[in-house]
């Protein structure tokens, strides 16, 4: 019996020892090919893949299935970051889409498929709904011819022009770069070196520790980078996830700088040092700090549900400067309406070069102006039936008191978000892709944040009193 393939906000994923099989890759590619071929006969599709075992073979198989629909299909000649695929699609007027075989930020025993539309952005809910209806229960045997091409080099050549390479060179930065064994391994460190940066790369080549590393740029997976920054005497550490669309950073003292603070730094750099302006689009789970920075800079602020697809929809409206998600995805609208963790890290280098300040100093400067807040997320694994029950009651859930505090604002835009008089807040939302309830909280003290997290955990478990 064929597996039921469910697409989340950014594609489909499954365990390599489970549903991620040749047969299911064929079924997904066949459905995508059928939809893309409807747009124009002979349209172009790009295909990329990450560093995980078998990724290239899966990608070539998917490409041949796509080609059987009369599409012209170009497959990368090496592993590539997802932003490279997305940018390539967006730059080519003949392209109707892109298919990326990547496990992204998921554990290494998972693999997945991300689809990108003609503008390089994520697919809409309508596209994925149609895709799921189109998936055949039986894998097709049809195959077509494919071409192998290098679209990585043009992408990195373009990134070089997106920043002031001369200023970066003159700053004599010393950095640690951690691709977490992902698809930016080797490439990004070389680009930084071409700009005159002294780079130490860790987790750049496959070794016996690869399988134990979770390629997500958050703690504890950035612990090695934190240690390496201190040991090397570097001014910063830069981190990307498994396919290069998310970021994390480490300051000169080996302290993790979360993506919310990175967004704030990049936004300040673009507005103050480059003189850019525009609307800022953030997810509901965004930090108080990020919102305050946007308002301080005079940027109109739009808040959307969690998931970059909602930011993508806004970025297509042409008045957006930057879009940022809680999970580390940051998109610069003039580049493309999609996340690019590699460009984000380059802009962080430019910000350091422009100001002469380290990430720690940039964060301290931000917090002196906008306040110090402590942000955290807790993922609660629960049974699927509990998730469904929780979804049912969420629209009517409005607790009068939480952690001894009375909410002053309540939002059901995406789950349940409670805000309090001092701007601290709590958000509960079921994941759209896994049996998890995510609990977010932010407050001016760690103690209050943790009290809110505990209260949110109790609410997620049905304890409403």
Backbone torsions as a table, in degrees:
resi	resn	phi	psi	omega
1	UNK	NA	132.2	-176.9
2	UNK	-68.6	141.9	177.3
3	UNK	-69.8	144.7	173.1
4	UNK	-82.9	120.5	-174.9
5	UNK	-99.5	118.5	-178.7
6	UNK	-105.7	131.5	178.7
7	UNK	-102.2	130.0	176.6
8	UNK	-92.3	-159.4	-176.3
9	UNK	-67.1	-18.4	-176.8
10	UNK	-136.1	31.8	175.4
11	UNK	114.3	-156.6	-175.7
12	UNK	-121.5	141.6	175.6
13	UNK	-139.9	155.3	178.6
14	UNK	-162.2	165.2	179.9
15	UNK	-73.0	143.5	178.2
16	UNK	-66.2	-26.7	176.5
17	UNK	-97.3	15.8	-179.9
18	UNK	-127.3	-114.0	-173.2
19	UNK	-85.3	-8.1	178.5
20	UNK	-82.9	88.6	-175.8
21	UNK	-124.1	166.4	175.4
22	UNK	-55.0	-43.4	-177.1
23	UNK	-60.7	-42.8	-178.4
24	UNK	-75.1	-32.5	173.7
25	UNK	-61.8	-42.4	177.9
26	UNK	-60.5	-45.3	-178.0
27	UNK	-61.9	-42.2	179.3
28	UNK	-66.5	-47.7	-178.6
29	UNK	-63.3	-37.7	179.6
30	UNK	-63.0	-44.0	179.4
31	UNK	-67.1	-44.0	178.7
32	UNK	-63.1	-42.1	179.4
33	UNK	-61.5	-40.3	179.7
34	UNK	-62.6	-41.1	-179.9
35	UNK	-70.5	-43.9	-179.2
36	UNK	-67.6	-35.9	-178.8
37	UNK	-66.5	-22.9	178.1
38	UNK	-67.0	-23.1	-175.0
39	UNK	-74.0	-41.6	177.7
40	UNK	-171.0	136.9	178.5
41	UNK	-64.9	134.7	178.4
42	UNK	77.1	15.0	177.4
43	UNK	-64.4	160.6	-174.4
44	UNK	-101.5	137.7	174.8
45	UNK	-129.5	135.2	175.6
46	UNK	-100.1	145.9	-179.6
47	UNK	-130.9	131.3	177.4
48	UNK	-129.5	175.0	-179.0
49	UNK	-155.7	158.9	-178.0
50	UNK	-99.0	-161.2	-172.6
51	UNK	-92.2	-0.5	-174.4
52	UNK	-72.5	154.0	-177.8
53	UNK	-54.6	130.6	176.6
54	UNK	79.8	-0.4	-175.0
55	UNK	-61.3	-42.4	-179.5
56	UNK	-62.8	-42.7	-179.7
57	UNK	-65.1	-41.4	176.8
58	UNK	-61.3	-41.9	-177.8
59	UNK	-64.8	-43.9	-179.9
60	UNK	-66.4	-36.3	176.9
61	UNK	-63.8	-47.8	178.4
62	UNK	-59.9	-40.4	-179.1
63	UNK	-62.0	-42.6	179.8
64	UNK	-65.7	-35.1	176.9
65	UNK	-68.4	-43.0	176.3
66	UNK	-58.7	-43.4	-177.3
67	UNK	-64.4	-26.9	179.2
68	UNK	-65.2	-13.5	177.4
69	UNK	-91.0	11.5	-179.9
70	UNK	83.8	10.2	177.1
71	UNK	-83.3	148.2	169.7
72	UNK	-85.4	122.2	-172.8
73	UNK	-121.5	124.6	178.5
74	UNK	-114.0	122.2	-178.4
75	UNK	-104.5	138.0	177.8
76	UNK	-59.4	143.7	179.5
77	UNK	-84.7	2.0	178.3
78	UNK	-160.4	171.2	177.1
79	UNK	-64.8	146.5	-175.9
80	UNK	-141.3	152.2	171.8
81	UNK	-71.1	151.4	177.1
82	UNK	-57.3	-40.3	178.1
83	UNK	-59.0	-31.0	177.4
84	UNK	-64.7	-42.4	176.6
85	UNK	-63.6	-47.9	-176.8
86	UNK	-61.3	-45.1	-179.4
87	UNK	-64.3	-41.1	179.8
88	UNK	-61.9	-44.5	177.2
89	UNK	-60.4	-45.6	-176.4
90	UNK	-64.2	-29.8	-176.7
91	UNK	-83.8	-16.7	-173.8
92	UNK	-104.1	110.8	-177.3
93	UNK	-62.9	-20.1	-179.8
94	UNK	-81.8	-15.4	-173.0
95	UNK	-80.6	135.8	174.8
96	UNK	-104.2	-11.1	180.0
97	UNK	174.8	-179.4	179.0
98	UNK	-146.0	148.0	177.6
99	UNK	-122.6	126.6	-178.1
100	UNK	-119.9	122.1	174.0
101	UNK	-89.0	107.6	-177.3
102	UNK	-156.9	142.6	172.6
103	UNK	-86.3	-6.2	175.5
104	UNK	54.8	-125.7	-176.5
105	UNK	-94.0	5.3	-177.0
106	UNK	-79.9	162.0	179.8
107	UNK	-54.9	157.0	-171.3
108	UNK	-70.8	-9.0	174.8
109	UNK	-90.0	9.1	175.3
110	UNK	-110.4	154.8	168.7
111	UNK	-138.5	164.6	-176.3
112	UNK	-156.9	175.9	175.2
113	UNK	-130.7	124.3	172.3
114	UNK	-107.7	141.5	177.3
115	UNK	-114.6	140.2	178.7
116	UNK	-122.4	141.9	-177.5
117	UNK	-86.2	-176.7	-172.9
118	UNK	-61.9	-26.5	178.4
119	UNK	-92.2	6.9	-179.9
120	UNK	88.7	-6.5	-176.0
121	UNK	-88.8	174.6	-178.4
122	UNK	-71.2	158.5	177.9
123	UNK	-73.0	151.4	177.5
124	UNK	-77.9	165.9	175.9
125	UNK	-59.5	-37.9	179.8
126	UNK	-64.0	-39.9	179.0
127	UNK	-62.4	-46.5	-177.9
128	UNK	-69.4	-33.5	175.8
129	UNK	-63.8	-43.0	177.8
130	UNK	-66.8	-38.0	178.7
131	UNK	-60.6	-46.1	-179.2
132	UNK	-64.0	-35.4	176.8
133	UNK	-69.5	-26.1	-175.7
134	UNK	-85.1	-21.4	-176.0
135	UNK	-60.8	123.5	179.5
136	UNK	-81.2	141.2	177.7
137	UNK	-67.2	-21.0	-179.4
138	UNK	-113.5	134.2	179.7
139	UNK	-69.2	134.6	178.4
140	UNK	-72.7	154.6	175.6
141	UNK	-100.7	1.1	-177.9
142	UNK	-73.8	137.8	178.1
143	UNK	-137.4	154.4	178.4
144	UNK	-135.6	172.4	-178.3
145	UNK	-75.9	146.2	178.8
146	UNK	-127.7	160.9	177.6
147	UNK	-118.2	145.4	175.7
148	UNK	-102.9	136.0	-174.7
149	UNK	-146.8	162.6	176.7
150	UNK	-105.2	102.4	172.6
151	UNK	-109.0	4.5	177.1
152	UNK	-74.1	-45.2	-176.6
153	UNK	-59.8	-48.6	178.0
154	UNK	-60.0	-35.2	179.0
155	UNK	-63.7	-47.5	-179.8
156	UNK	-70.1	-32.5	173.9
157	UNK	-60.7	-39.9	178.6
158	UNK	-66.3	-44.0	179.5
159	UNK	-57.6	-36.5	-179.8
160	UNK	-59.3	-34.5	-178.7
161	UNK	-82.4	-10.6	-176.3
162	UNK	-81.0	-11.7	-179.4
163	UNK	-131.4	167.7	177.7
164	UNK	-84.8	89.8	-175.9
165	UNK	-63.6	-33.9	-179.5
166	UNK	-66.3	-42.7	179.1
167	UNK	-65.8	-40.3	178.0
168	UNK	-62.6	-42.6	179.2
169	UNK	-59.9	-42.5	-176.3
170	UNK	-70.3	-16.8	-176.5
171	UNK	-81.3	-15.2	178.9
172	UNK	51.9	51.9	-179.6
173	UNK	-72.7	147.1	174.1
174	UNK	-122.9	117.4	-171.8
175	UNK	-129.2	159.6	166.2
176	UNK	-110.3	133.1	177.0
177	UNK	-119.2	131.3	-179.1
178	UNK	-125.6	102.6	176.9
179	UNK	-83.2	1.2	-180.0
180	UNK	53.9	41.4	-179.8
181	UNK	63.7	17.1	-174.5
182	UNK	-89.0	-166.3	-169.4
183	UNK	-83.2	4.9	168.6
184	UNK	-97.8	1.4	-178.7
185	UNK	-55.1	131.4	177.6
186	UNK	82.5	-50.7	-173.2
187	UNK	-64.3	-52.1	-173.8
188	UNK	-69.5	-38.1	177.2
189	UNK	-59.7	-39.8	178.3
190	UNK	-65.2	-38.9	178.0
191	UNK	-64.2	-42.3	177.6
192	UNK	-61.6	-41.4	178.7
193	UNK	-63.9	-35.1	178.2
194	UNK	-65.1	-20.2	177.2
195	UNK	-96.1	10.8	175.3
196	UNK	85.7	14.0	-179.3
197	UNK	-90.2	137.8	175.3
198	UNK	-82.9	108.8	-171.5
199	UNK	-117.3	130.9	166.9
200	UNK	-108.4	117.2	179.0
201	UNK	-97.9	134.1	173.4
202	UNK	-119.0	158.5	-179.8
203	UNK	52.8	41.4	-178.5
204	UNK	-102.3	-15.9	179.1
205	UNK	-128.3	148.1	-177.4
206	UNK	-65.6	131.6	174.8
207	UNK	-146.7	-169.5	-173.8
208	UNK	-68.2	-15.6	-178.9
209	UNK	-89.1	-7.6	-173.5
210	UNK	-54.7	-48.1	-175.3
211	UNK	-64.4	-23.5	-178.1
212	UNK	-88.1	-7.0	-177.3
213	UNK	-93.9	126.4	176.0
214	UNK	-90.5	114.6	-170.2
215	UNK	-80.1	56.8	177.4
216	UNK	-122.0	128.5	-172.5
217	UNK	-80.0	59.6	176.0
218	UNK	-137.1	167.7	174.2
219	UNK	-71.8	143.4	8.5
220	UNK	-90.2	3.6	-172.7
221	UNK	-72.7	-12.5	176.1
222	UNK	-97.4	6.9	-176.7
223	UNK	-57.5	-41.1	-179.9
224	UNK	-63.9	-37.3	177.8
225	UNK	-66.3	-40.3	178.0
226	UNK	-59.0	-44.7	179.5
227	UNK	-66.5	-40.6	-177.2
228	UNK	-65.5	-35.8	178.4
229	UNK	-61.4	-44.9	-180.0
230	UNK	-67.1	-45.1	-178.2
231	UNK	-64.1	-36.5	-177.8
232	UNK	-86.4	-11.0	-174.9
233	UNK	66.9	33.5	-178.2
234	UNK	-79.9	159.8	178.7
235	UNK	-87.0	-13.3	-178.8
236	UNK	-168.4	162.4	170.2
237	UNK	-124.1	137.3	178.3
238	UNK	-116.0	138.4	-176.3
239	UNK	-133.0	140.5	170.2
240	UNK	-124.2	157.5	176.9
241	UNK	-81.8	-171.5	-171.5
242	UNK	-61.2	-26.1	178.3
243	UNK	-122.2	11.8	168.5
244	UNK	81.4	13.3	179.1
245	UNK	-102.8	-2.9	177.5
246	UNK	-122.3	157.1	-176.7
247	UNK	-131.5	158.9	167.4
248	UNK	-149.3	164.1	-179.5
249	UNK	-143.5	161.4	178.3
250	UNK	-130.5	134.4	-179.9
251	UNK	-85.1	-179.7	-173.5
252	UNK	-65.4	-16.5	178.9
253	UNK	-96.0	4.6	-178.5
254	UNK	81.1	22.7	179.4
255	UNK	-100.3	138.1	-179.3
256	UNK	-68.7	136.1	174.9
257	UNK	-111.9	109.4	-174.2
258	UNK	-71.4	167.2	-173.3
259	UNK	-63.9	-28.0	178.6
260	UNK	-62.8	-40.8	178.4
261	UNK	-72.5	-33.6	176.1
262	UNK	-63.1	-44.3	177.5
263	UNK	-56.7	-45.6	-178.5
264	UNK	-62.4	-41.9	179.2
265	UNK	-64.4	-47.2	-178.7
266	UNK	-63.7	-42.3	179.2
267	UNK	-61.2	-45.5	178.0
268	UNK	-61.7	-39.9	179.1
269	UNK	-63.6	-46.8	-177.4
270	UNK	-65.3	-38.2	-178.4
271	UNK	-78.6	-46.0	-174.3
272	UNK	-82.0	-44.6	-174.4
273	UNK	-89.3	-30.4	179.3
274	UNK	-101.5	-16.1	179.5
275	UNK	76.3	20.6	-179.8
276	UNK	-80.6	161.3	176.9
277	UNK	-148.6	168.5	179.6
278	UNK	147.4	176.6	-179.5
279	UNK	-77.6	146.3	177.2
280	UNK	-112.2	129.0	-179.2
281	UNK	-113.8	124.0	-178.3
282	UNK	-127.8	155.7	174.9
283	UNK	-77.7	162.5	178.5
284	UNK	-56.7	-27.7	-177.7
285	UNK	-87.6	11.6	-177.4
286	UNK	-72.3	158.5	-175.1
287	UNK	-75.4	153.0	172.2
288	UNK	-58.5	-41.3	-177.6
289	UNK	-59.1	-47.7	-178.3
290	UNK	-62.2	-41.8	179.8
291	UNK	-65.1	-41.2	-179.6
292	UNK	-65.9	-38.3	178.4
293	UNK	-63.0	-44.6	178.4
294	UNK	-57.9	-45.6	-179.1
295	UNK	-67.2	-39.1	179.2
296	UNK	-60.6	-35.8	-177.6
297	UNK	-84.9	-0.2	179.1
298	UNK	77.4	20.5	179.4
299	UNK	-89.3	129.6	174.5
300	UNK	-65.1	137.7	-171.3
301	UNK	-114.6	131.6	174.6
302	UNK	-119.9	132.7	179.8
303	UNK	-111.0	129.0	-176.5
304	UNK	-126.7	163.9	175.8
305	UNK	-57.4	163.6	-178.7
306	UNK	-66.9	141.4	-179.1
307	UNK	119.3	132.5	-175.1
308	UNK	-69.9	-18.9	179.1
309	UNK	-59.1	-32.4	179.4
310	UNK	-73.0	-35.4	175.8
311	UNK	-68.9	-41.6	178.5
312	UNK	-55.8	-43.6	-179.8
313	UNK	-59.4	-37.5	178.6
314	UNK	-74.9	-36.6	-177.3
315	UNK	-64.6	-20.4	178.6
316	UNK	-76.9	-5.7	-176.3
317	UNK	-88.4	-1.0	167.7
318	UNK	73.7	1.3	175.3
319	UNK	-108.1	9.2	-174.6
320	UNK	-93.1	135.9	173.6
321	UNK	-88.5	-49.7	-172.1
322	UNK	-148.4	144.0	172.0
323	UNK	-124.8	135.8	-176.3
324	UNK	-138.0	134.6	177.7
325	UNK	-108.3	156.7	-178.9
326	UNK	-61.7	-28.2	-173.6
327	UNK	-83.4	5.6	176.0
328	UNK	103.7	5.8	177.4
329	UNK	-92.5	123.8	-178.5
330	UNK	-128.2	128.5	178.9
331	UNK	-117.1	135.9	175.2
332	UNK	-102.7	115.4	-167.4
333	UNK	-60.8	-35.2	-177.9
334	UNK	-72.8	-11.5	178.5
335	UNK	-89.3	-56.5	173.6
336	UNK	-176.2	158.8	-177.7
337	UNK	-82.4	54.2	-175.9
338	UNK	-154.2	159.5	178.0
339	UNK	-67.1	144.9	173.2
340	UNK	-146.8	96.9	-178.6
341	UNK	-70.3	-23.3	-180.0
342	UNK	-75.2	-45.7	175.0
343	UNK	-61.6	-40.1	179.2
344	UNK	-58.3	-44.1	178.8
345	UNK	-65.9	-35.0	175.7
346	UNK	-64.2	-42.5	179.0
347	UNK	-65.7	-31.7	175.4
348	UNK	-65.8	-39.7	175.0
349	UNK	-61.4	-43.3	179.9
350	UNK	-64.0	-39.2	178.3
351	UNK	-62.5	-41.9	177.6
352	UNK	-64.2	-41.8	-179.4
353	UNK	-67.0	-40.5	-176.8
354	UNK	-67.8	-41.7	-174.8
355	UNK	-93.6	-18.9	-174.1
356	UNK	72.2	19.4	-176.3
357	UNK	-116.4	149.5	176.6
358	UNK	-81.4	166.7	176.4
359	UNK	-56.7	-39.5	178.9
360	UNK	-60.8	-41.1	179.3
361	UNK	-70.1	-36.9	178.1
362	UNK	-66.1	-40.2	177.5
363	UNK	-65.9	-43.8	-179.9
364	UNK	-60.9	-41.3	177.6
365	UNK	-61.8	-44.2	177.7
366	UNK	-60.2	-47.3	-176.0
367	UNK	-70.3	-30.7	175.8
368	UNK	-63.2	-34.3	-178.3
369	UNK	-84.8	-40.5	-167.6
370	UNK	-113.6	-3.6	178.4
371	UNK	101.9	158.4	-179.9
372	UNK	-105.7	125.6	-178.6
373	UNK	-132.8	149.5	-178.3
374	UNK	-114.9	122.3	-170.5
375	UNK	-116.4	142.0	177.4
376	UNK	-156.9	155.3	175.3
377	UNK	-130.3	139.2	177.7
378	UNK	-124.2	128.2	178.9
379	UNK	-101.7	120.1	-178.0
380	UNK	-105.2	116.2	178.0
381	UNK	-83.2	123.7	-178.0
382	UNK	-136.3	164.7	179.5
383	UNK	-65.2	145.4	-179.7
384	UNK	-54.3	-37.4	-179.6
385	UNK	-67.6	-30.9	176.6
386	UNK	-69.2	-38.8	176.8
387	UNK	-58.2	-47.8	-178.1
388	UNK	-63.4	-39.3	177.3
389	UNK	-64.0	-40.7	-179.6
390	UNK	-63.9	-41.5	177.0
391	UNK	-59.5	-37.9	-177.0
392	UNK	-66.2	-41.2	-175.3
393	UNK	-86.8	-18.1	-174.6
394	UNK	-56.7	-44.9	-177.2
395	UNK	-58.5	-25.8	-179.9
396	UNK	-103.9	3.3	-176.6
397	UNK	-81.6	122.0	-177.6
398	UNK	-149.5	71.9	-175.2
399	UNK	-63.5	133.6	-177.4
400	UNK	-73.0	-26.8	-179.6
401	UNK	-140.5	135.0	177.8
402	UNK	-134.8	125.5	-178.3
403	UNK	51.9	38.9	178.3
404	UNK	74.4	11.5	-175.6
405	UNK	-123.7	146.5	-179.3
406	UNK	-97.6	123.1	178.1
407	UNK	-64.2	141.0	176.3
408	UNK	-104.3	-11.8	177.2
409	UNK	-149.7	140.5	-179.7
410	UNK	-130.9	134.1	177.2
411	UNK	-130.1	136.0	173.6
412	UNK	-112.7	23.8	179.8
413	UNK	-56.1	-40.8	-179.0
414	UNK	-154.0	92.9	-173.6
415	UNK	82.2	-136.5	180.0
416	UNK	-134.4	118.9	177.3
417	UNK	-119.0	124.8	179.7
418	UNK	-114.3	129.5	177.4
419	UNK	-116.9	145.1	-175.9
420	UNK	-114.4	172.7	-170.4
421	UNK	-59.8	-30.9	-178.1
422	UNK	-92.3	13.6	-179.9
423	UNK	78.1	-2.5	171.7
424	UNK	-63.9	157.0	-174.5
425	UNK	-153.8	163.4	179.5
426	UNK	-138.4	135.4	178.7
427	UNK	-131.4	132.3	173.3
428	UNK	-122.1	131.1	177.2
429	UNK	-153.2	136.5	174.0
430	UNK	-71.8	140.1	175.6
431	UNK	-66.1	146.8	176.9
432	UNK	-87.3	-6.1	-173.7
433	UNK	-124.9	-10.7	-178.6
434	UNK	-152.0	162.3	-177.5
435	UNK	-75.4	69.1	-174.0
436	UNK	-138.0	137.9	165.9
437	UNK	-103.3	123.8	-179.4
438	UNK	-94.9	131.2	178.8
439	UNK	-118.0	120.7	179.9
440	UNK	-113.8	148.0	173.3
441	UNK	-153.1	150.7	176.3
442	UNK	-147.2	138.8	-178.9
443	UNK	-156.8	172.2	-176.9
444	UNK	-78.6	-13.1	175.6
445	UNK	-132.0	152.5	177.6
446	UNK	-63.8	-37.1	-177.9
447	UNK	-62.7	-45.7	179.9
448	UNK	-68.3	-40.9	177.3
449	UNK	-56.8	-45.5	-178.2
450	UNK	-68.3	-33.8	174.9
451	UNK	-62.3	-41.1	178.3
452	UNK	-67.0	-40.3	177.2
453	UNK	-60.5	-43.2	179.3
454	UNK	-64.5	-42.6	178.5
455	UNK	-63.3	-40.1	177.5
456	UNK	-65.1	-37.3	177.0
457	UNK	-62.7	-42.4	178.2
458	UNK	-63.2	-41.5	178.9
459	UNK	-62.7	-41.9	-179.3
460	UNK	-64.6	-27.4	179.0
461	UNK	-91.7	7.5	174.5
462	UNK	89.3	12.5	179.3
463	UNK	-95.6	95.6	-170.8
464	UNK	-97.9	-3.6	-177.4
465	UNK	-97.4	NA	NA
